[in-house]
Amino acid sequence: MVKIRLKRMGSKFNAFYRIVAADAKAPRDGRFIEELGYYNPNNKDLKIDKELAFKWLKNGAQLTETTRNLFTKKQILEEYEKIKNKK
């Protein structure tokens, strides 16, 4: 199963995260399939590639709770539902 989750990067007390599509069995900071964006909680910087996110959601990737909140914040889930319901 593929999950869209956060991969921790950076140094101690200065963490930032990459949003990645990874196999559910892979370690948190280990191997991933594709990078979708990044999130820096220190300055609230968030970037997500919508096209890649739509591709993985369409293929059945599951969102973790934190990434679901980030996707909702950027309104990507709403756009995906609109596109999904049109078809």
PyMOL Python script that loads the backbone (N, CA, C, O; Angstrom):
from pymol import cmd

cmd.read_pdbstr("""\
ATOM      1  N   MET A   1       0.837  -1.169   0.000  1.00  0.00           N
ATOM      2  CA  MET A   1       0.000   0.000   0.000  1.00  0.00           C
ATOM      3  C   MET A   1       0.889   1.242   0.000  1.00  0.00           C
ATOM      4  O   MET A   1       1.888   1.298   0.718  1.00  0.00           O
ATOM      5  N   VAL A   2       0.528   2.217  -0.794  1.00  0.00           N
ATOM      6  CA  VAL A   2       1.277   3.467  -0.882  1.00  0.00           C
ATOM      7  C   VAL A   2       0.609   4.506   0.020  1.00  0.00           C
ATOM      8  O   VAL A   2      -0.612   4.659   0.021  1.00  0.00           O
ATOM      9  N   LYS A   3       1.437   5.211   0.784  1.00  0.00           N
ATOM     10  CA  LYS A   3       0.939   6.275   1.652  1.00  0.00           C
ATOM     11  C   LYS A   3       1.628   7.575   1.289  1.00  0.00           C
ATOM     12  O   LYS A   3       2.802   7.592   0.916  1.00  0.00           O
ATOM     13  N   ILE A   4       0.885   8.660   1.403  1.00  0.00           N
ATOM     14  CA  ILE A   4       1.457   9.993   1.261  1.00  0.00           C
ATOM     15  C   ILE A   4       1.715  10.472   2.676  1.00  0.00           C
ATOM     16  O   ILE A   4       0.786  10.631   3.467  1.00  0.00           O
ATOM     17  N   ARG A   5       2.988  10.701   2.994  1.00  0.00           N
ATOM     18  CA  ARG A   5       3.371  11.034   4.362  1.00  0.00           C
ATOM     19  C   ARG A   5       4.545  11.992   4.393  1.00  0.00           C
ATOM     20  O   ARG A   5       5.067  12.391   3.352  1.00  0.00           O
ATOM     21  N   LEU A   6       4.959  12.360   5.610  1.00  0.00           N
ATOM     22  CA  LEU A   6       6.060  13.293   5.783  1.00  0.00           C
ATOM     23  C   LEU A   6       7.366  12.540   6.020  1.00  0.00           C
ATOM     24  O   LEU A   6       7.400  11.523   6.712  1.00  0.00           O
ATOM     25  N   LYS A   7       8.432  13.061   5.433  1.00  0.00           N
ATOM     26  CA  LYS A   7       9.779  12.542   5.650  1.00  0.00           C
ATOM     27  C   LYS A   7      10.563  13.639   6.352  1.00  0.00           C
ATOM     28  O   LYS A   7      10.721  14.732   5.808  1.00  0.00           O
ATOM     29  N   ARG A   8      11.058  13.360   7.560  1.00  0.00           N
ATOM     30  CA  ARG A   8      11.731  14.374   8.354  1.00  0.00           C
ATOM     31  C   ARG A   8      13.135  14.639   7.808  1.00  0.00           C
ATOM     32  O   ARG A   8      13.887  13.715   7.497  1.00  0.00           O
ATOM     33  N   MET A   9      13.460  15.919   7.701  1.00  0.00           N
ATOM     34  CA  MET A   9      14.769  16.350   7.232  1.00  0.00           C
ATOM     35  C   MET A   9      15.253  17.441   8.183  1.00  0.00           C
ATOM     36  O   MET A   9      14.525  17.843   9.090  1.00  0.00           O
ATOM     37  N   GLY A  10      16.462  17.915   7.982  1.00  0.00           N
ATOM     38  CA  GLY A  10      16.984  19.014   8.786  1.00  0.00           C
ATOM     39  C   GLY A  10      17.710  18.522  10.023  1.00  0.00           C
ATOM     40  O   GLY A  10      17.878  17.321  10.234  1.00  0.00           O
ATOM     41  N   SER A  11      18.136  19.476  10.834  1.00  0.00           N
ATOM     42  CA  SER A  11      18.908  19.149  12.024  1.00  0.00           C
ATOM     43  C   SER A  11      18.028  19.167  13.269  1.00  0.00           C
ATOM     44  O   SER A  11      16.841  19.487  13.207  1.00  0.00           O
ATOM     45  N   LYS A  12      18.623  18.825  14.375  1.00  0.00           N
ATOM     46  CA  LYS A  12      17.925  18.806  15.652  1.00  0.00           C
ATOM     47  C   LYS A  12      17.379  20.198  15.958  1.00  0.00           C
ATOM     48  O   LYS A  12      18.101  21.187  15.832  1.00  0.00           O
ATOM     49  N   PHE A  13      16.130  20.281  16.352  1.00  0.00           N
ATOM     50  CA  PHE A  13      15.422  21.526  16.677  1.00  0.00           C
ATOM     51  C   PHE A  13      15.229  22.441  15.468  1.00  0.00           C
ATOM     52  O   PHE A  13      14.806  23.585  15.628  1.00  0.00           O
ATOM     53  N   ASN A  14      15.529  21.961  14.275  1.00  0.00           N
ATOM     54  CA  ASN A  14      15.352  22.765  13.068  1.00  0.00           C
ATOM     55  C   ASN A  14      14.820  21.866  11.947  1.00  0.00           C
ATOM     56  O   ASN A  14      15.359  21.845  10.840  1.00  0.00           O
ATOM     57  N   ALA A  15      13.775  21.141  12.253  1.00  0.00           N
ATOM     58  CA  ALA A  15      13.258  20.156  11.316  1.00  0.00           C
ATOM     59  C   ALA A  15      12.399  20.801  10.238  1.00  0.00           C
ATOM     60  O   ALA A  15      11.727  21.806  10.473  1.00  0.00           O
ATOM     61  N   PHE A  16      12.435  20.206   9.060  1.00  0.00           N
ATOM     62  CA  PHE A  16      11.470  20.488   8.011  1.00  0.00           C
ATOM     63  C   PHE A  16      11.129  19.149   7.383  1.00  0.00           C
ATOM     64  O   PHE A  16      11.829  18.161   7.604  1.00  0.00           O
ATOM     65  N   TYR A  17      10.072  19.110   6.612  1.00  0.00           N
ATOM     66  CA  TYR A  17       9.561  17.837   6.121  1.00  0.00           C
ATOM     67  C   TYR A  17       9.353  17.876   4.617  1.00  0.00           C
ATOM     68  O   TYR A  17       8.968  18.901   4.054  1.00  0.00           O
ATOM     69  N   ARG A  18       9.611  16.753   3.981  1.00  0.00           N
ATOM     70  CA  ARG A  18       9.257  16.567   2.585  1.00  0.00           C
ATOM     71  C   ARG A  18       7.986  15.730   2.555  1.00  0.00           C
ATOM     72  O   ARG A  18       7.849  14.779   3.326  1.00  0.00           O
ATOM     73  N   ILE A  19       7.066  16.073   1.679  1.00  0.00           N
ATOM     74  CA  ILE A  19       5.855  15.297   1.499  1.00  0.00           C
ATOM     75  C   ILE A  19       6.151  14.301   0.390  1.00  0.00           C
ATOM     76  O   ILE A  19       6.450  14.686  -0.741  1.00  0.00           O
ATOM     77  N   VAL A  20       6.066  13.009   0.724  1.00  0.00           N
ATOM     78  CA  VAL A  20       6.467  11.970  -0.215  1.00  0.00           C
ATOM     79  C   VAL A  20       5.400  10.884  -0.332  1.00  0.00           C
ATOM     80  O   VAL A  20       4.586  10.687   0.570  1.00  0.00           O
ATOM     81  N   ALA A  21       5.427  10.195  -1.455  1.00  0.00           N
ATOM     82  CA  ALA A  21       4.653   8.975  -1.638  1.00  0.00           C
ATOM     83  C   ALA A  21       5.615   7.827  -1.374  1.00  0.00           C
ATOM     84  O   ALA A  21       6.646   7.705  -2.035  1.00  0.00           O
ATOM     85  N   ALA A  22       5.271   6.981  -0.396  1.00  0.00           N
ATOM     86  CA  ALA A  22       6.172   5.904  -0.002  1.00  0.00           C
ATOM     87  C   ALA A  22       5.376   4.647   0.301  1.00  0.00           C
ATOM     88  O   ALA A  22       4.189   4.704   0.623  1.00  0.00           O
ATOM     89  N   ASP A  23       6.052   3.510   0.191  1.00  0.00           N
ATOM     90  CA  ASP A  23       5.442   2.245   0.586  1.00  0.00           C
ATOM     91  C   ASP A  23       5.208   2.280   2.090  1.00  0.00           C
ATOM     92  O   ASP A  23       6.060   2.764   2.836  1.00  0.00           O
ATOM     93  N   ALA A  24       4.075   1.778   2.542  1.00  0.00           N
ATOM     94  CA  ALA A  24       3.716   1.831   3.958  1.00  0.00           C
ATOM     95  C   ALA A  24       4.710   1.071   4.832  1.00  0.00           C
ATOM     96  O   ALA A  24       4.861   1.383   6.014  1.00  0.00           O
ATOM     97  N   LYS A  25       5.383   0.086   4.264  1.00  0.00           N
ATOM     98  CA  LYS A  25       6.330  -0.720   5.039  1.00  0.00           C
ATOM     99  C   LYS A  25       7.720  -0.087   5.117  1.00  0.00           C
ATOM    100  O   LYS A  25       8.547  -0.534   5.912  1.00  0.00           O
ATOM    101  N   ALA A  26       7.996   0.931   4.321  1.00  0.00           N
ATOM    102  CA  ALA A  26       9.304   1.587   4.318  1.00  0.00           C
ATOM    103  C   ALA A  26       9.462   2.449   5.575  1.00  0.00           C
ATOM    104  O   ALA A  26       8.470   2.954   6.101  1.00  0.00           O
ATOM    105  N   PRO A  27      10.691   2.625   6.062  1.00  0.00           N
ATOM    106  CA  PRO A  27      10.911   3.471   7.242  1.00  0.00           C
ATOM    107  C   PRO A  27      10.522   4.928   6.972  1.00  0.00           C
ATOM    108  O   PRO A  27      10.492   5.370   5.824  1.00  0.00           O
ATOM    109  N   ARG A  28      10.226   5.660   8.040  1.00  0.00           N
ATOM    110  CA  ARG A  28       9.760   7.043   7.916  1.00  0.00           C
ATOM    111  C   ARG A  28      10.728   7.895   7.089  1.00  0.00           C
ATOM    112  O   ARG A  28      10.307   8.615   6.184  1.00  0.00           O
ATOM    113  N   ASP A  29      12.012   7.811   7.401  1.00  0.00           N
ATOM    114  CA  ASP A  29      12.999   8.627   6.702  1.00  0.00           C
ATOM    115  C   ASP A  29      13.747   7.840   5.641  1.00  0.00           C
ATOM    116  O   ASP A  29      14.792   8.278   5.160  1.00  0.00           O
ATOM    117  N   GLY A  30      13.223   6.691   5.279  1.00  0.00           N
ATOM    118  CA  GLY A  30      13.903   5.820   4.328  1.00  0.00           C
ATOM    119  C   GLY A  30      13.441   6.032   2.899  1.00  0.00           C
ATOM    120  O   GLY A  30      13.156   7.147   2.463  1.00  0.00           O
ATOM    121  N   ARG A  31      13.377   4.916   2.190  1.00  0.00           N
ATOM    122  CA  ARG A  31      13.083   4.931   0.766  1.00  0.00           C
ATOM    123  C   ARG A  31      11.687   5.463   0.481  1.00  0.00           C
ATOM    124  O   ARG A  31      10.738   5.170   1.209  1.00  0.00           O
ATOM    125  N   PHE A  32      11.572   6.249  -0.584  1.00  0.00           N
ATOM    126  CA  PHE A  32      10.272   6.746  -1.020  1.00  0.00           C
ATOM    127  C   PHE A  32      10.186   6.641  -2.527  1.00  0.00           C
ATOM    128  O   PHE A  32      11.197   6.459  -3.206  1.00  0.00           O
ATOM    129  N   ILE A  33       8.962   6.758  -3.052  1.00  0.00           N
ATOM    130  CA  ILE A  33       8.747   6.595  -4.488  1.00  0.00           C
ATOM    131  C   ILE A  33       8.890   7.929  -5.210  1.00  0.00           C
ATOM    132  O   ILE A  33       9.590   8.028  -6.218  1.00  0.00           O
ATOM    133  N   GLU A  34       8.215   8.964  -4.681  1.00  0.00           N
ATOM    134  CA  GLU A  34       8.237  10.260  -5.355  1.00  0.00           C
ATOM    135  C   GLU A  34       7.998  11.372  -4.339  1.00  0.00           C
ATOM    136  O   GLU A  34       7.231  11.207  -3.390  1.00  0.00           O
ATOM    137  N   GLU A  35       8.665  12.510  -4.550  1.00  0.00           N
ATOM    138  CA  GLU A  35       8.492  13.667  -3.678  1.00  0.00           C
ATOM    139  C   GLU A  35       7.384  14.564  -4.244  1.00  0.00           C
ATOM    140  O   GLU A  35       7.394  14.901  -5.428  1.00  0.00           O
ATOM    141  N   LEU A  36       6.434  14.945  -3.390  1.00  0.00           N
ATOM    142  CA  LEU A  36       5.292  15.755  -3.822  1.00  0.00           C
ATOM    143  C   LEU A  36       5.400  17.205  -3.401  1.00  0.00           C
ATOM    144  O   LEU A  36       4.741  18.066  -3.985  1.00  0.00           O
ATOM    145  N   GLY A  37       6.209  17.493  -2.409  1.00  0.00           N
ATOM    146  CA  GLY A  37       6.331  18.870  -1.937  1.00  0.00           C
ATOM    147  C   GLY A  37       7.109  18.926  -0.644  1.00  0.00           C
ATOM    148  O   GLY A  37       7.841  17.994  -0.310  1.00  0.00           O
ATOM    149  N   TYR A  38       6.952  20.034   0.099  1.00  0.00           N
ATOM    150  CA  TYR A  38       7.648  20.185   1.369  1.00  0.00           C
ATOM    151  C   TYR A  38       6.817  21.026   2.327  1.00  0.00           C
ATOM    152  O   TYR A  38       5.896  21.736   1.925  1.00  0.00           O
ATOM    153  N   TYR A  39       7.171  20.925   3.619  1.00  0.00           N
ATOM    154  CA  TYR A  39       6.497  21.677   4.673  1.00  0.00           C
ATOM    155  C   TYR A  39       7.525  22.058   5.717  1.00  0.00           C
ATOM    156  O   TYR A  39       8.238  21.201   6.238  1.00  0.00           O
ATOM    157  N   ASN A  40       7.603  23.355   6.025  1.00  0.00           N
ATOM    158  CA  ASN A  40       8.499  23.851   7.057  1.00  0.00           C
ATOM    159  C   ASN A  40       7.642  24.426   8.178  1.00  0.00           C
ATOM    160  O   ASN A  40       7.076  25.507   8.016  1.00  0.00           O
ATOM    161  N   PRO A  41       7.531  23.729   9.318  1.00  0.00           N
ATOM    162  CA  PRO A  41       6.671  24.212  10.401  1.00  0.00           C
ATOM    163  C   PRO A  41       7.223  25.450  11.109  1.00  0.00           C
ATOM    164  O   PRO A  41       6.482  26.134  11.816  1.00  0.00           O
ATOM    165  N   ASN A  42       8.508  25.747  10.930  1.00  0.00           N
ATOM    166  CA  ASN A  42       9.100  26.910  11.601  1.00  0.00           C
ATOM    167  C   ASN A  42       8.573  28.225  11.035  1.00  0.00           C
ATOM    168  O   ASN A  42       8.283  29.157  11.784  1.00  0.00           O
ATOM    169  N   ASN A  43       8.451  28.297   9.706  1.00  0.00           N
ATOM    170  CA  ASN A  43       7.923  29.523   9.089  1.00  0.00           C
ATOM    171  C   ASN A  43       6.626  29.268   8.331  1.00  0.00           C
ATOM    172  O   ASN A  43       6.184  30.115   7.555  1.00  0.00           O
ATOM    173  N   LYS A  44       6.014  28.104   8.550  1.00  0.00           N
ATOM    174  CA  LYS A  44       4.723  27.718   7.960  1.00  0.00           C
ATOM    175  C   LYS A  44       4.748  27.701   6.431  1.00  0.00           C
ATOM    176  O   LYS A  44       3.721  27.929   5.791  1.00  0.00           O
ATOM    177  N   ASP A  45       5.902  27.433   5.853  1.00  0.00           N
ATOM    178  CA  ASP A  45       6.047  27.360   4.404  1.00  0.00           C
ATOM    179  C   ASP A  45       5.554  25.987   3.925  1.00  0.00           C
ATOM    180  O   ASP A  45       6.012  24.953   4.413  1.00  0.00           O
ATOM    181  N   LEU A  46       4.621  25.986   2.970  1.00  0.00           N
ATOM    182  CA  LEU A  46       4.024  24.745   2.479  1.00  0.00           C
ATOM    183  C   LEU A  46       3.890  24.811   0.969  1.00  0.00           C
ATOM    184  O   LEU A  46       3.320  25.763   0.436  1.00  0.00           O
ATOM    185  N   LYS A  47       4.415  23.798   0.271  1.00  0.00           N
ATOM    186  CA  LYS A  47       4.286  23.707  -1.178  1.00  0.00           C
ATOM    187  C   LYS A  47       3.974  22.269  -1.533  1.00  0.00           C
ATOM    188  O   LYS A  47       4.671  21.344  -1.115  1.00  0.00           O
ATOM    189  N   ILE A  48       2.903  22.091  -2.321  1.00  0.00           N
ATOM    190  CA  ILE A  48       2.506  20.754  -2.769  1.00  0.00           C
ATOM    191  C   ILE A  48       2.234  20.818  -4.265  1.00  0.00           C
ATOM    192  O   ILE A  48       1.510  21.698  -4.730  1.00  0.00           O
ATOM    193  N   ASP A  49       2.810  19.894  -5.016  1.00  0.00           N
ATOM    194  CA  ASP A  49       2.569  19.801  -6.454  1.00  0.00           C
ATOM    195  C   ASP A  49       1.212  19.123  -6.663  1.00  0.00           C
ATOM    196  O   ASP A  49       1.068  17.925  -6.418  1.00  0.00           O
ATOM    197  N   LYS A  50       0.223  19.892  -7.116  1.00  0.00           N
ATOM    198  CA  LYS A  50      -1.148  19.388  -7.251  1.00  0.00           C
ATOM    199  C   LYS A  50      -1.249  18.224  -8.229  1.00  0.00           C
ATOM    200  O   LYS A  50      -1.937  17.241  -7.955  1.00  0.00           O
ATOM    201  N   GLU A  51      -0.574  18.327  -9.359  1.00  0.00           N
ATOM    202  CA  GLU A  51      -0.674  17.284 -10.384  1.00  0.00           C
ATOM    203  C   GLU A  51      -0.166  15.945  -9.856  1.00  0.00           C
ATOM    204  O   GLU A  51      -0.794  14.909 -10.079  1.00  0.00           O
ATOM    205  N   LEU A  52       0.967  15.964  -9.159  1.00  0.00           N
ATOM    206  CA  LEU A  52       1.495  14.721  -8.594  1.00  0.00           C
ATOM    207  C   LEU A  52       0.572  14.198  -7.493  1.00  0.00           C
ATOM    208  O   LEU A  52       0.347  12.992  -7.388  1.00  0.00           O
ATOM    209  N   ALA A  53       0.042  15.103  -6.677  1.00  0.00           N
ATOM    210  CA  ALA A  53      -0.871  14.692  -5.602  1.00  0.00           C
ATOM    211  C   ALA A  53      -2.122  14.041  -6.189  1.00  0.00           C
ATOM    212  O   ALA A  53      -2.568  13.002  -5.702  1.00  0.00           O
ATOM    213  N   PHE A  54      -2.691  14.649  -7.234  1.00  0.00           N
ATOM    214  CA  PHE A  54      -3.876  14.073  -7.880  1.00  0.00           C
ATOM    215  C   PHE A  54      -3.562  12.695  -8.456  1.00  0.00           C
ATOM    216  O   PHE A  54      -4.366  11.769  -8.356  1.00  0.00           O
ATOM    217  N   LYS A  55      -2.375  12.576  -9.063  1.00  0.00           N
ATOM    218  CA  LYS A  55      -1.973  11.291  -9.656  1.00  0.00           C
ATOM    219  C   LYS A  55      -1.944  10.196  -8.598  1.00  0.00           C
ATOM    220  O   LYS A  55      -2.478   9.109  -8.819  1.00  0.00           O
ATOM    221  N   TRP A  56      -1.326  10.469  -7.454  1.00  0.00           N
ATOM    222  CA  TRP A  56      -1.209   9.450  -6.414  1.00  0.00           C
ATOM    223  C   TRP A  56      -2.542   9.174  -5.739  1.00  0.00           C
ATOM    224  O   TRP A  56      -2.824   8.027  -5.391  1.00  0.00           O
ATOM    225  N   LEU A  57      -3.366  10.191  -5.546  1.00  0.00           N
ATOM    226  CA  LEU A  57      -4.688   9.963  -4.961  1.00  0.00           C
ATOM    227  C   LEU A  57      -5.547   9.115  -5.899  1.00  0.00           C
ATOM    228  O   LEU A  57      -6.290   8.238  -5.458  1.00  0.00           O
ATOM    229  N   LYS A  58      -5.432   9.393  -7.196  1.00  0.00           N
ATOM    230  CA  LYS A  58      -6.174   8.619  -8.194  1.00  0.00           C
ATOM    231  C   LYS A  58      -5.732   7.155  -8.195  1.00  0.00           C
ATOM    232  O   LYS A  58      -6.546   6.257  -8.408  1.00  0.00           O
ATOM    233  N   ASN A  59      -4.445   6.919  -7.956  1.00  0.00           N
ATOM    234  CA  ASN A  59      -3.907   5.558  -7.931  1.00  0.00           C
ATOM    235  C   ASN A  59      -4.164   4.839  -6.610  1.00  0.00           C
ATOM    236  O   ASN A  59      -3.769   3.684  -6.451  1.00  0.00           O
ATOM    237  N   GLY A  60      -4.821   5.507  -5.661  1.00  0.00           N
ATOM    238  CA  GLY A  60      -5.214   4.837  -4.428  1.00  0.00           C
ATOM    239  C   GLY A  60      -4.304   5.052  -3.242  1.00  0.00           C
ATOM    240  O   GLY A  60      -4.405   4.315  -2.261  1.00  0.00           O
ATOM    241  N   ALA A  61      -3.421   6.027  -3.289  1.00  0.00           N
ATOM    242  CA  ALA A  61      -2.543   6.293  -2.150  1.00  0.00           C
ATOM    243  C   ALA A  61      -3.360   6.834  -0.979  1.00  0.00           C
ATOM    244  O   ALA A  61      -4.290   7.618  -1.166  1.00  0.00           O
ATOM    245  N   GLN A  62      -3.001   6.407   0.224  1.00  0.00           N
ATOM    246  CA  GLN A  62      -3.686   6.835   1.434  1.00  0.00           C
ATOM    247  C   GLN A  62      -2.913   7.981   2.078  1.00  0.00           C
ATOM    248  O   GLN A  62      -1.683   7.968   2.099  1.00  0.00           O
ATOM    249  N   LEU A  63      -3.632   8.966   2.599  1.00  0.00           N
ATOM    250  CA  LEU A  63      -3.010  10.086   3.295  1.00  0.00           C
ATOM    251  C   LEU A  63      -2.883   9.779   4.773  1.00  0.00           C
ATOM    252  O   LEU A  63      -3.785   9.184   5.363  1.00  0.00           O
ATOM    253  N   THR A  64      -1.765  10.179   5.384  1.00  0.00           N
ATOM    254  CA  THR A  64      -1.673  10.097   6.835  1.00  0.00           C
ATOM    255  C   THR A  64      -2.473  11.266   7.410  1.00  0.00           C
ATOM    256  O   THR A  64      -2.875  12.172   6.681  1.00  0.00           O
ATOM    257  N   GLU A  65      -2.696  11.235   8.704  1.00  0.00           N
ATOM    258  CA  GLU A  65      -3.520  12.266   9.333  1.00  0.00           C
ATOM    259  C   GLU A  65      -2.921  13.664   9.146  1.00  0.00           C
ATOM    260  O   GLU A  65      -3.645  14.614   8.849  1.00  0.00           O
ATOM    261  N   THR A  66      -1.617  13.787   9.318  1.00  0.00           N
ATOM    262  CA  THR A  66      -0.951  15.082   9.185  1.00  0.00           C
ATOM    263  C   THR A  66      -0.993  15.582   7.749  1.00  0.00           C
ATOM    264  O   THR A  66      -1.266  16.758   7.510  1.00  0.00           O
ATOM    265  N   THR A  67      -0.725  14.704   6.796  1.00  0.00           N
ATOM    266  CA  THR A  67      -0.759  15.149   5.401  1.00  0.00           C
ATOM    267  C   THR A  67      -2.185  15.469   4.970  1.00  0.00           C
ATOM    268  O   THR A  67      -2.389  16.342   4.127  1.00  0.00           O
ATOM    269  N   ARG A  68      -3.169  14.782   5.529  1.00  0.00           N
ATOM    270  CA  ARG A  68      -4.567  15.116   5.230  1.00  0.00           C
ATOM    271  C   ARG A  68      -4.866  16.552   5.679  1.00  0.00           C
ATOM    272  O   ARG A  68      -5.535  17.304   4.970  1.00  0.00           O
ATOM    273  N   ASN A  69      -4.368  16.922   6.854  1.00  0.00           N
ATOM    274  CA  ASN A  69      -4.563  18.291   7.343  1.00  0.00           C
ATOM    275  C   ASN A  69      -3.876  19.312   6.443  1.00  0.00           C
ATOM    276  O   ASN A  69      -4.437  20.373   6.169  1.00  0.00           O
ATOM    277  N   LEU A  70      -2.664  18.999   5.980  1.00  0.00           N
ATOM    278  CA  LEU A  70      -1.938  19.907   5.091  1.00  0.00           C
ATOM    279  C   LEU A  70      -2.644  20.034   3.741  1.00  0.00           C
ATOM    280  O   LEU A  70      -2.742  21.132   3.194  1.00  0.00           O
ATOM    281  N   PHE A  71      -3.133  18.917   3.204  1.00  0.00           N
ATOM    282  CA  PHE A  71      -3.851  18.943   1.926  1.00  0.00           C
ATOM    283  C   PHE A  71      -5.148  19.735   2.062  1.00  0.00           C
ATOM    284  O   PHE A  71      -5.538  20.450   1.139  1.00  0.00           O
ATOM    285  N   THR A  72      -5.814  19.613   3.200  1.00  0.00           N
ATOM    286  CA  THR A  72      -7.037  20.374   3.437  1.00  0.00           C
ATOM    287  C   THR A  72      -6.723  21.860   3.538  1.00  0.00           C
ATOM    288  O   THR A  72      -7.481  22.696   3.046  1.00  0.00           O
ATOM    289  N   LYS A  73      -5.615  22.181   4.171  1.00  0.00           N
ATOM    290  CA  LYS A  73      -5.188  23.582   4.317  1.00  0.00           C
ATOM    291  C   LYS A  73      -4.954  24.227   2.943  1.00  0.00           C
ATOM    292  O   LYS A  73      -5.285  25.396   2.744  1.00  0.00           O
ATOM    293  N   LYS A  74      -4.396  23.482   2.016  1.00  0.00           N
ATOM    294  CA  LYS A  74      -4.145  23.975   0.654  1.00  0.00           C
ATOM    295  C   LYS A  74      -5.342  23.748  -0.276  1.00  0.00           C
ATOM    296  O   LYS A  74      -5.284  24.112  -1.451  1.00  0.00           O
ATOM    297  N   GLN A  75      -6.420  23.153   0.234  1.00  0.00           N
ATOM    298  CA  GLN A  75      -7.653  22.882  -0.503  1.00  0.00           C
ATOM    299  C   GLN A  75      -7.442  21.937  -1.685  1.00  0.00           C
ATOM    300  O   GLN A  75      -8.158  22.017  -2.683  1.00  0.00           O
ATOM    301  N   ILE A  76      -6.474  21.058  -1.573  1.00  0.00           N
ATOM    302  CA  ILE A  76      -6.204  20.094  -2.634  1.00  0.00           C
ATOM    303  C   ILE A  76      -7.238  18.973  -2.605  1.00  0.00           C
ATOM    304  O   ILE A  76      -7.658  18.493  -3.658  1.00  0.00           O
ATOM    305  N   LEU A  77      -7.650  18.553  -1.412  1.00  0.00           N
ATOM    306  CA  LEU A  77      -8.659  17.497  -1.318  1.00  0.00           C
ATOM    307  C   LEU A  77      -9.990  17.943  -1.905  1.00  0.00           C
ATOM    308  O   LEU A  77     -10.670  17.156  -2.563  1.00  0.00           O
ATOM    309  N   GLU A  78     -10.367  19.189  -1.676  1.00  0.00           N
ATOM    310  CA  GLU A  78     -11.617  19.716  -2.235  1.00  0.00           C
ATOM    311  C   GLU A  78     -11.573  19.704  -3.756  1.00  0.00           C
ATOM    312  O   GLU A  78     -12.539  19.295  -4.400  1.00  0.00           O
ATOM    313  N   GLU A  79     -10.466  20.147  -4.334  1.00  0.00           N
ATOM    314  CA  GLU A  79     -10.318  20.159  -5.789  1.00  0.00           C
ATOM    315  C   GLU A  79     -10.340  18.734  -6.344  1.00  0.00           C
ATOM    316  O   GLU A  79     -10.938  18.481  -7.390  1.00  0.00           O
ATOM    317  N   TYR A  80      -9.689  17.806  -5.641  1.00  0.00           N
ATOM    318  CA  TYR A  80      -9.669  16.414  -6.082  1.00  0.00           C
ATOM    319  C   TYR A  80     -11.082  15.823  -6.071  1.00  0.00           C
ATOM    320  O   TYR A  80     -11.465  15.112  -7.000  1.00  0.00           O
ATOM    321  N   GLU A  81     -11.845  16.114  -5.035  1.00  0.00           N
ATOM    322  CA  GLU A  81     -13.227  15.611  -4.955  1.00  0.00           C
ATOM    323  C   GLU A  81     -14.086  16.185  -6.083  1.00  0.00           C
ATOM    324  O   GLU A  81     -14.917  15.474  -6.648  1.00  0.00           O
ATOM    325  N   LYS A  82     -13.894  17.461  -6.412  1.00  0.00           N
ATOM    326  CA  LYS A  82     -14.653  18.060  -7.522  1.00  0.00           C
ATOM    327  C   LYS A  82     -14.332  17.371  -8.835  1.00  0.00           C
ATOM    328  O   LYS A  82     -15.231  17.053  -9.614  1.00  0.00           O
ATOM    329  N   ILE A  83     -13.054  17.142  -9.078  1.00  0.00           N
ATOM    330  CA  ILE A  83     -12.628  16.480 -10.312  1.00  0.00           C
ATOM    331  C   ILE A  83     -13.156  15.043 -10.336  1.00  0.00           C
ATOM    332  O   ILE A  83     -13.621  14.565 -11.370  1.00  0.00           O
ATOM    333  N   LYS A  84     -13.082  14.363  -9.196  1.00  0.00           N
ATOM    334  CA  LYS A  84     -13.526  12.980  -9.105  1.00  0.00           C
ATOM    335  C   LYS A  84     -15.034  12.868  -9.333  1.00  0.00           C
ATOM    336  O   LYS A  84     -15.490  11.920  -9.973  1.00  0.00           O
ATOM    337  N   ASN A  85     -15.806  13.816  -8.822  1.00  0.00           N
ATOM    338  CA  ASN A  85     -17.259  13.777  -8.951  1.00  0.00           C
ATOM    339  C   ASN A  85     -17.736  14.166 -10.348  1.00  0.00           C
ATOM    340  O   ASN A  85     -18.832  13.774 -10.747  1.00  0.00           O
ATOM    341  N   LYS A  86     -16.939  14.930 -11.103  1.00  0.00           N
ATOM    342  CA  LYS A  86     -17.320  15.306 -12.467  1.00  0.00           C
ATOM    343  C   LYS A  86     -17.327  14.101 -13.383  1.00  0.00           C
ATOM    344  O   LYS A  86     -18.129  14.037 -14.315  1.00  0.00           O
ATOM    345  N   LYS A  87     -16.450  13.149 -13.134  1.00  0.00           N
ATOM    346  CA  LYS A  87     -16.330  11.992 -14.022  1.00  0.00           C
ATOM    347  C   LYS A  87     -17.359  10.972 -13.762  1.00  0.00           C
ATOM    348  O   LYS A  87     -17.387   9.939 -14.431  1.00  0.00           O
TER     349      LYS A  87
END
""", "prot")
cmd.dss("prot")
cmd.show_as("cartoon", "prot")
cmd.util.cbc("prot")
cmd.orient("prot")
